[in-house]
Amino acid sequence: MKIIGVIPARYASTRFPGKPLADICGKPMIWWVYEQVKKVKELSEIYVATDDERIVDVCKQYHMKYLMTGKDTPNHIHRIWEVTNLIEADYYISINGDEPLIDPKSIQRALPTECIKEEPYFKSVYRELTDPAELMDIANVKIVLNKEGICLYQSRNPIPSTKGSLLFKYKKAIGIECFNKKALDFFVQTPMGVLEKIEDIDHLRFIENNVPIHYEMIESESISVDTKNDLEKVIQIISKRIAKEEHHE
């Protein structure tokens, strides 16, 4: 199977403009993500998908492959669909460009085991929440699954309700998503539904139209860099790792 790794990288972030180029121990954040993705041997190629020349310049500087996508692309799934029109593959796996600590094993968990072409296929990963602050943060998308690991619903609010029992753990969707071409074509060709508009979660377009999203659990301590505070946490972690490696040399 030919599987392409895609790292969507947008410069014009509302909360953190220029986020992919934020400095982490002397290297831009997008470089740290790219280096982690390179460790996934199942990937045939890896590309940064961007609409900004400043990110392109950094890709050239650090010898990272890139593809230019439209400046008016509405979301990251649409951006990956644009990649399918430039590079042919069996699957396209999207890795958030703001996860410099991403574990390659987590990416591998989202990879398919067979080649499905005749129907839409979408697989992703989740982790269990342990921090109450994360649970209440609307930036974290919470999911509910059936027994087969198929997503029933997603919300920015804590779901399910705790009326009947407290003996469960909330699940958080992680930004590693694997699509075939059919799934991406479906998303782009299908209008936004009511639930997607209410929750502002693009995955609900699949759920509202009975397209299954398959989920695998991962053990992950990766941090999504959404704010300057998140960036400082990541810098501290990577600095300690570098110091530890230098100490062992």
N, C-alpha and C positions, 0 to 999 in steps of 0.2 A: 504493500500500500504506500502511496505517496501522501505524506502528511506535511503540511506547511505550517510552520510557526509564525504567527503574526502578532506584533506588539503595536497596538494602536497608540499613537503619541500625538496629542493635540496641545498646541502651545497656549491657546486662549482659554485656559481654565478660569472659571468665575472666582473660585475661592483661592486659587494658587496659580496665577499666570506664570507661564514658563516652567511649570513643574518638571517636565521631562529633563530639563537642563540644570536642575538644582544640583549644586555641588555637594558631593558626598566623598570626603577624604580625597579630594583632588580629581575625582572623575564625575561626569554627569550621571544623574540617576538612571537614565535610559541605558547607559553602558553597563551598569550593575545588573539590570534586568536581563539584558542581552546575553551577558556572560553566564548567567544562571540557566537561561533557556538553551544555550549552546551545549549544556551538559546532558540534554535529553537526546540520546543517540537515535531514537526512533524517528526524529524529524529529518526530512529530506533537505529542507532549506528553512531559513529564518529571515524575516523581513520586519523592519520598522515601517509601519504605515502611517504617513503623516501628510499634513497639508501646509507645512511651514518650512520655508527655506532655512531658517535658523537651526531647525532640527536636522534638516538635510546636511547642512555644513558640518554639524557634529558627527553625523553618521559617516561622512566622508573622512573626517579627521581620525576616527577610531575604527575605520574599516568595517563598518556595519552595513549590511545590505539594507536597502530601503526602497519603498515604492511611494510615489506621490498619489494622493487621493484628493477628492474634491474639497474645496474650502467650505462648501455649504452642506457637507455631509451631516445629517441630523443626529447620528449616534454611532457607537463603535461597531454595532452589528452591521449597519449599512456600510461602514468603512471596510469591514472584512469582506462584504459582498463585492465591493469595488475591486478588492484584491483578486477575487475569483474570476474577474473579467480580464485580468492581466496574467495570472499564473494558474494553470490547470493542475488540479490535484484531487485525490479522493476525499481528503478531509483538510479542514483549516482549523487550527487550534489558536484561540485568542488568549493572550496573557497580558494582564493589565500592566501598563508601563509605569505604574506607581508602586510596584511591589519589588523593591530591590533585594528583599530577603527571601524571595520565593524559593521553595525547595523543589529541585528538579523532580523528585519523587512524587510531589503533589501534581505536577504537570502530567506525569506518566499515568496517574490514576484516572485522568480524564480521557485517555486515548481509547479508541474503540478496539474491539477484538476481531471484528469482521468488517468487510467492505459492503456497505449498504448504499445503493445508488438510486433505487426505484421509488423511495419514499423519504420524506424529511427525517434527518437524524440529528439529534442535539444531545450532547452529554456534558455534564459539568460536575463540580465537586462542592462539598460543604464541610464545615467543621462545627463542632458543638460549642456553644457559648458558655463561658465560665464567669465572665465579668458582667455584673448587673448594669454597669454603665454602657457596655456594648449593646445590651439588650434594648435599652431605651433610646439608643442613638438611631434616628431615622435614616442615617446614611447606610446603616447595616440592614440588608434585606434578609428577613427571616422566612424560612420555607417550611412547608408541611409535606411529608412524603407518604405514599402508600407502602404496603409490605414489599413491593417489588422495587422500591427506590424511585418510583415515578412521582414527579412533583404534582401535588394536588392544588396548591396555592402558594403565593408569595405575597409578603406584605412588609411595609416599613414599621408596622406596629408589632408588638409581641404576639405571635400565634404559635400554638393554639391557646385557648383560654384555660385557666387553672381551676375552673369551678369544681371539676370532679376529682382531680388528683394533682399532686405536685411532683409525682415520681416520673419525671421525664426531663430531658435537656432540650433547650431551644437550639435550632439549627440555623446557621448563617451561610448564605450563598457566597462562594469565593469566585473571584474574577478570573477563572480559567474555564474556557468554554470551547467545546469542539463541535463543529458543524460540518455536514456535507453540503454540497452545492444546492441540493433540493431544499434544505432547510433555510438557507440564506435567500434563495429565490423567493420562497414562500414569505419570509419576513418582509422583504422589500415590496412585494406585490400585494400584500394584505394591509388594509387600512388599520389604523390604531383603534382598539376597542374601548369600551366604556371603562373597564377595570384598569386597563393600562393608563388611561387618562387620569383616573382618580389617584392611583398609587404612584404614578410616574415610574413604573418598572417595565422596561421593554420586553422582558421575558413573558409577561402576561399575554402578549400577542399570540404566543404559541399555545398557552394554556386555554385561553378563551376560544381557540379554534381546534381544540382536541389534538394538538400536536404534542406528543409526550416529550418531557425533558427528563433524561436519565441522570441520576445523581449517585456519586460514590463519596463515602466519608473519607476525610484525610485528617491527619494529626498535623496541625500547622500553627506556628507562632509568628507567621509573617505579618508585617504591618503595612496597611495601605496608607500611603503618604497623601493625606487630604489637606493637612494644615502644616504650618511651620513647626508646631509642637511635635507632630508626627515625624517630621524630618529630623529634628534634634534627637529623638529617640533612636532612629535608624542610624544616624551618625555615631552615636555612642556605641551601639551594638557592633557596627562594622569596625570602628576604631579599636575596640577590644579584641576583635578577631584578628585584625592586622598585627596588633601588638603581640598577641599570643603566637601567631605564625612566625614573627620575627624572632621571638624568644627561643623557638624550637630550632631555628636555622643554625 
